[in-house]
């Protein structure tokens, strides 16, 4: 591989690695992020509310 190929490969791999590292850091370091987590069991859709009113 020539020099240009090495430069492009290093920039591409470095960019993806940097983006992954930044995303992992944001997930771990954001304070209070656990209060904003929701599962599908926490979400009440309008049809569930209607069913509860009928019961």
C-alpha positions in Angstrom: 0.0 0.0 0.0 1.3 3.4 -0.8 1.6 6.4 1.5 -1.7 7.9 0.5 -3.5 4.7 1.4 -1.9 4.5 4.8 -2.9 8.1 5.5 -6.5 7.5 4.5 -6.7 4.3 6.5 -5.2 5.8 9.6 -7.5 8.8 9.4 -10.6 6.6 8.9 -9.7 4.1 11.7 -8.7 7.0 14.0 -12.0 8.9 13.3 -14.2 5.9 14.0 -12.2 5.0 17.1 -12.5 8.6 18.3 -16.2 8.7 17.7 -16.7 5.4 19.5 -14.6 6.7 22.5 -16.6 10.0 22.6 -19.9 8.1 22.6 -18.8 5.7 25.4 -17.5 8.7 27.4 -20.8 10.6 27.0 -22.9 7.6 28.1 -20.7 6.9 31.2 -19.9 10.5 32.2 -23.3 12.2 31.9 -24.6 12.8 35.4 -28.2 11.9 36.1 -28.6 9.9 32.9 -30.1 6.9 34.8 -33.2 9.0 35.5 -33.8 9.5 31.8 -33.7 5.8 30.9 -37.0 4.2 30.0 -38.1 0.8 29.0 -41.0 -0.2 26.9 -42.8 -1.3 30.1 -42.7 2.3 31.4 -44.5 3.8 28.4 -48.3 3.9 28.5 -49.9 4.3 25.1 -53.4 5.9 24.7 -55.0 2.5 24.1 -53.7 1.3 27.5 -55.3 4.3 29.2 -58.6 3.6 27.4 -58.5 0.0 28.5 -57.9 1.0 32.1 -60.9 3.4 32.0 -63.2 0.6 30.7 -62.2 -1.8 33.5 
